[in-house]
């Protein structure tokens, strides 16, 4: 997929934090993300790195308080018109969510209302945004269930979530997310609780729907195997900051940041018949309330220097539009007093 298509979403300086009894938890720190029409952009990182919070902040779905978030801009382009989601009113956001931007949450059992039939839950979206009557909405809902591969959709329309498997519930969430043919869909770990066979089906469905509707997709995941098959561009996140970004071919084929390299080395391959064990990134993701000084990855990095411990490196361009946040790629970094605060 070309990277020069029209922009669907452009966020700059996105920050999100939570007020806790122990102080401020800075979950997202100055993230910039651009998603183009028809493109799948992947936001990748380990659990606890701020990926899901980023998706929720883009949709303005974090409850304030305890959450606090801001951005220089979050521009959503709908045709020739641009809306800054950062300054939009809640009434404007109600018209954006579901119709123009939708989200698939990682736990379908928690995302669906347990006391409403799945058909009624999809109907609500259609009636809210299109003003159809119940009969018209039901007809469209049955068609949506059929389009996402739910068997016997006329009967399943009356099913409650607990009567469906995890894979079917995820398909219902996809039907809800695509009911209004949004320009952008955010999929937060859409295959986490599913077995491998069902995961492949869901990912294939998402890819097909994206291509059919020329929809932009932000895929939030920790699985680089999924990224290699789905994404056009990749943002690698660690403890609230983007550490590297580029095309999928660049990130998977020639990773720059030691964290990205570690993530790739930890992915098993069916093509590798060697006896070399998978290489695990040492230690765990630090407590976000107690982030390390300097580069937050330095306690787990084999290339760590004194400068890494002292200052967070800036995110710099490294040719061809790709970017990396690492002192190893900054000229004269040994004498450089700069960096991120």
N, C-alpha and C positions, 0 to 999 in steps of 0.2 A: 504493500500500500504506500502510495506517495505521501511524503510529509508536507507537501505544499498545498494541500486542500484547504478549503475554507475552515476557519476556526469555529468550533461550537462552544467551547468553554475556555476561558483564560483567567486563571486565578493567580494573584501576585501577593506575596507577603502574608499568606494565610497563617494565622496563629490561633491556637486553642489551648486553654488551660482550665484546670478545675480547682475550685477552692475547697480545701480539706482542712481538717482539724490540725494536721501537721504542717500546713502551709500550702503554697501554690504548686500544683503538679502541671508542668509545662509539657503537654502531650504533643503539640505541633508547633514548630518554631520557624516561621518565615518560609513556608513552602510555596513554590511557584509551579503550577501545572498548566499545560496547554493541551487540549484535546481537539483534534480536527474531525470534521465531518466524515463519517464512514470509517474512522480509525478506531482501533482498539488500543488503548493505552493501559499498561499494567502498572500498578503500584505494589511493589514487592518488598518484603521484609519479614523478619521473625515476629512472633506474637509479642505484643507489648511495645511495638515501635511507633504506633500512632496511625496506622493505616486506616482502621475503621473510623477513628475520630475524624480523620481528614474527610472521608466520604460524608459523614454526618454533618460536618461543619459546612461543606459545600452546599448541602441541602438546607442548612440552617435548622437542623433537627435536634441540636443539643439543647437541653433544658437549661435556661439561664435564670437564676443561678441553680446549681453550683458551677455550671460551665460559663466561661467567658471567652469570646472569640472575636477576632477582628481580621481585616485584610486591607491591603491597599486598594484592591479591586477584585471582584469576582464577576467577570463579564460573561453573560450568556447570550449567544447570538442566535436569534430566531429569524432566519431570512436576512433582511437588510437591517433589522432592528436589534439593538444591543440593550440588554437590561443588566444593571449592576445589582446582583443579588445581595451584595453587602449592604446596600442602602434601600433596597426594596421594602415596601410595607408588608405586614403579615398578610393582608388581603391579596396583594400581588403575588406573594409566595404561594398562597393557596391555589392560585390559578396556574402557577408554574409546576408545582409538585404534582406528579401523576400524569399531567397532560403533556408537559414539555420536557420535564426531567423526572425520571422514575428511579426507584432503588429496589434491588433484590437483597434482602437481608440474609445473613448466614444461617439462621436457625428458623426454618419454615414453621416449626411447631409453635415457636414463640411469636412469629410475625402474624400468623393467622388467628382470627377470633374463634375460640373454641366453641362458642354457643351460637354461631351463625353458619349456615350452609355456605360452601365455597361459592356456589352460584350467586347467592345474595351478596357476598363480599365483592365479587367482580361487578355485579350489577351496580353497586353503589358508585364505583368509579365512573362507569359509563353514564349513569344518570346525572351525576354531579357535573361532569365536564361537557356532555353532549345534550342534556336535557331531554333524553328519550323517555318514553313511558315504560312501564314495567315489562310489557309484552315485547316491545322492541329491544329493550335491554337484555332480556332473557335470550332472545334469538341470537343477538350478537355475542353474548357470553358463551353459549353453547358452541358457537363457531370458534371462539377463541380457545376454549378447552380442546376442541378437535385439532386446532392448528398447532398446539403445543404438545400433541401426542397423548392426551388423556383418553383412554379407551372408554367407549360407551358414554360420551359426554352428556347425553340427555339424562341418563341415570345419575351420573356423578355430579351433575348440577345440584342435586338435592343432598349430597353427602356432606357430613361434618368432617372437619380436619382429622379427628381421631379415627375415622373410618378409612383413612387413606395411608398408604406407605409414604416413607420419607421422599422417595423419588417423585411420587404423584403430587405431594404437597409442594415440592419445589417447582414442578410444572405449573401448578396453580399460581404460585408467586410470580412466575414468568408471565403467565397470562395477565395477571393484574398489572405488571410493570409495562407490558406492551399494549394494553387495552386501548390507549389513546395515541399509539404510534409516536412515542416521544422522540425528540431529537437527540437526547442523551440518556443513557441508562448506566447506573452505577451498580455493579454486582459485587457484593461484599462476601468473599469466600463462598460462592454459590454451591460448592460441592463438598463442603467440609464434612457433613454427617452422612454422606452417601458411600455405598460400596463402589469399587473401581468401575464395574460395568455401567452402573447408573451414572457415575461421574462423567464417563465418556459420552453418554447419551445427552446429558444436560449441556455439556460444553458444546457438542455438535449443534444442539438446538439453538443455543445462544449465538453461535457463529452464523448459523443460517439466517436467523431473524435479523441479526445486525446487517448482513449483506443484502437481504431482501428489502429492508427499509432504509438502507444507507444511513444507519444510525451510528452515532458516536457511542463508544462503550468504555467506561473506566472499570477495569477488572482489578479488584483488590484481592491479593492472594499471597501465600508464602511459597507456592509451588512453582518452581522455575520450569518444570516439565510442562505444566499448563501454559505458562507464558510463552515458551518456545513455539507452541502450536497455535496460540490465539492472538498474541499481541503484535502490534506494529512498532510500538515504542514502549520503553520501560523506564520507570522511576524507581530507584532503589532507596528505601527509607530505613534510617536507623535512629532510634531515640528522638523522633520528631523532626529530623532534618533529612533532606535529600542528599545522598552521598554520591550518587552517580545517575546520569540520565543519557539516553541515546536510543538508537533504533534497536530492535530486538537482535538483529544480526550483529551489531556492535557489542551489545552487552553480553550476549551469550557466547559469541565467537571470540571476542578479545576484551574481557573485563579489565578495567583499570584499577578500581578501588579494591584494597585487600578484603573488604567485607563482601563485595560482589564475587570476588574470586573464591572466597570461602563458601558462599551459598552454592555456587556452581559445583564445587568439588564435593559437596555433600549430597548431590543428587545422583541416585543410582541410574545406571544405563543398561538396557537389555543388550546393547551392542558390545559392551565391554566384557570380554571373557577372561580378563586378567584376575589374578588372585589378590590384587592390591585392595585393601579395605577402604571404605569410604572415609574421607577426611572430615572430621568434625571440627567446627569452629570452637576453640577452647573457651571454657567457662560459659556463663549464661548472660542474657541481656540484663544489664544493671537495673536496679530499682529506679524508675524515672523520677522519683523524689530525691534521689541521690546520684545524679549524673556525674560521671568523672569530669575532672578539669580538662581543659584543652579539647582535643578531638575525643568525642565520646566513645569512639571505638578503640582507643589506644590500649586499654587493658587486655584486649583480646587480639591485638595485632602483632605479627611477627616482625614488622618493620618499624616499630615504635621508636621515636627519638625523643630527646628532651624537648624539642619544639612541639612535638605532638602532644606531650603532657601539659605544655604551657598554654597553647593557643588553639582555638578551633580554626581550621583552615577555611578560606572562602570557597564557594562553589565557582570554579573557573571554567571557561570554554577551553576545550581541548581539540579543536579542529572539527570541521564538518557539522557543527551544531551540537555535538555531544559535550557533556559537562562532567566534572569530577571534583570532589571535595577531598583533597589529599595533598599534604605538603610535598610528596614525592614528585608531583607534576607541576610544582610552582617554581619557576626559575629563581635561583639565589635564595631559596627559602631558609637556608641556614642563617642568613643575615636579615631575614624579613621580619619586621615587627608588626606586620599587619595581621589580618585574620578576623574572624567573626567574634563579636562579644558574647 
